[in-house]
């Protein structure tokens, strides 16, 4: 293929070579030291709002004034959250084994992190960094919670309804 602009051709060649050397890692995943499930930080406000629009459980997005804005949690905040996932037991069995989407929400002047937890198949057709994972029913395999990075505490733990 020929290009009118040599600089663009050189840049595309370099990007192609770089892509061939890059390991196959899901874009947007958050690597942590102790992670059985996969986790993704959702940063696009439209997708974040869709994550909070849960089908068969409560979430801060379902309450008037519950969410006043969105922000992007840092890697350190996500790691802090993931190190504390065991605090969700016994309400949530083995929370660290769930796949999770994290959405930074502003609520009543505080920055909180909403957790949307689910189980993806081995070869998912959905990209959790770009799309909301919304499951109706499904029971305890699908849950949500709010994490406060300031206090290190979880609240608003909710499990999907049964089939």
Helices and strands as residue ranges (DSSP letters): H 6-21, E 39-42, H 45-52, G 60-62, E 69-71, H 75-83, G 85-88, G 95-97, E 99-107, E 110-118, G 139-141, E 143-148, E 153-159
